Amino acid sequence: MSAALLAVENLGKQFGARWALRDLTFTVAAGEIVALVGPNGAGKTTLLRTLATLTRPHTGSVRLGGLALAEQPRAARAAIGFVGHQTFLYDDLTAAENLHFYARLYDLPDAEARVRAVAARVGIANRLEDVTRTLSRGLLQRLTLARLLLHEPTVLLLDEPYTGLDQTAADWLDQILVDAKRAGRAILFSTHDLERGLALCDRALLLRAGRIVHDLPRGAWQNLAGFMAIYARVLETNR
Amino acid sequence: MKFVRQVFAITRKDLLIEWRTKENLSAMIVFALIVLVIFNFAFELQGADIRVLGAGVLWVAFTFSGILGLGRSFAAERDRGSLEGLLLSPADRGAIFLGKAISNFIFISAMEGVTLPLFAALNNVALPWFPLIPYIVLGTLGFAAIGTLLSAIAASTRMREVMLPILLFPVAVPLLMAVVKLTAGALQGSASSQIAWWFNLLLAYDVIFIVVAFWVFEYVVEE
């Protein structure tokens, strides 16, 4: 592990009178995978969307590498890759056209080569000319991940990335994330698939009601049952 | 150059999707033609009448069918979730606005390109293409710019189909007054000095609202 690529300090976000996130402080280092775990409404999606610059925080600060999110949002966006609940793809364009469009928005040099390389990496090289609306759920998720990786972001933010994936596709996603970790990227993801998420991550942040109630290193649990025991205890004491 | 490439990418994407689906433009053209035909039957415009009332008929057709296209501009992006993809990118918000405004301008101009000859044919009138075309282009430019901004606002509301006309028409009143007067002047063969004030108003409106829309777009689309 090396220096923190993602540093969050006292982050807070309000919806009306309710705090969706409150005083969140944590870091994610280069080459580290961190899982966000918590019950529904804990603030996982709001946190990821805030870090992705899709919504503004009310308090606190976020730094990506040397960039302050509030002061240099455009430069920070170039360093962020985000997968949310939607694909951000255009149904009426082909897979290649979608990737080329995002390559232009990110002003990537040698876009053609990048599109081909990333498509090969996620296993859709032979489906690039297919119109996006004709792709299956699994292929669509691969194309979404191709969009995520296209600009080689240093920080990957993934909100429930396993949703809708079968066993094979989920294994393949694990491999993509492990490769990203080896490449020194910082990865923060939320999941309800605890077994898979915990097998992959280096740390787990437990969220409840917008607060981090526990920051668990990998060694803190032996198996899923061990983690669930800790999880239940932590949630009970922070009720 | 990066900014221009991003503007071009967004416009190109919109045109490509429209070329494939033909959803917006066909609806706009059909609506404009229906308006023309209804007015033609209702008023039986001929000779001098068409030179007096024709400008109003034309701009009713242009603005109402233009709103159909403007309404879909950001509503479609929000519906498929792709607006967040645009906002997630490092592209300048101004580039996103200009890209969308240019594609809206092209769609409305294409609709007008079909509507104008039909208007001339239905009413048996020879149109003075110059200065009529420059006036229509300038009117469409301002309408597309302010319409794009307000379409982004309306798309984030629950009653967006209703909200866009409610927001757009009051703001567009000076533009519509100026361009209707200029179009009428062109149809009647008025001297340019007689309608210079309206031309200046149209130019000022275009400049002010394109600049304002460009600058405030960032605050409109970001949560």
Interface residues (C-beta under 8 A of the other chain):
Chain A: A52 T53 L54 T55 R56 R74 A75 R77 A78 I80 F82 G84 H85 Q86 T87 F88 L89 Y90 D91 D92 L93 E97 F101 Y102 R104 L105 Y106 D107 R147
Chain B: K2 R5 Q6 F8 A9 I10 K13 L16 I17 R20 T21 R80 G81 S82 E84 G85 L86 L87 L88 S89 P90 A91 D92 E222 E223
